[in-house]
Amino acid sequence: MTSPHLASDGLAARYLAGYPPELIAQADGLHAQGRLADYLARRFPERHEVRSDAALFDYVQALKTRYLRNAGPLNFVGFDAKLRVLQQALGTHTRRTQVQGAKLKMRREIRIATLFKTAPAALLRMIVVHELAHLRELEHNKAFYQLCQHMEPDYFQLEFDLRLYLMQLEAAAAEPVAQPTADSSGPEAP
Ligand SMILES: [Zn+2]
């Protein structure tokens, strides 16, 4: 559902780089009509209670025990206020793991951006699955995404929705006056 009357500000193109143009146009439409927050609220009514590093450790450990039992112990699990999700977590991991001798030094840390403390439960799970998969696969390659899907079958849809969520956070920060109406009786979000 595109929105020809409202000009795109390029936000969707930035958050959804690499996605099909139709999806970017849809996201642009939702954003331009001010319906992004409403769409996300409807899609993700469930919150979570993972607010501390200790709670995050337990959450990560439970998933790791279930899916990656042999991946070796984690050295660190915690929230990180400086982590930029789009560029550092979801982006191409440009900073390769340091090669020490002939051996790759695998990451044993799980850092989750602080914004996930208040994100929907499904999106926290998605980003934790993403970081857990990096215990096995450093790059965003086919094996990496297969592992993500093994842990979370809806992984690709959730990563797309996470990008919409991040997009909405930026849009909301830019326009703090925009308030969603209490009863939004508009058409169903796609
Ligand atoms: Zn990654």
Residues whose N, C-alpha, C, O or C-beta is under 5 A from the ligand:
A	BS01	ZN	A89 L90 G91
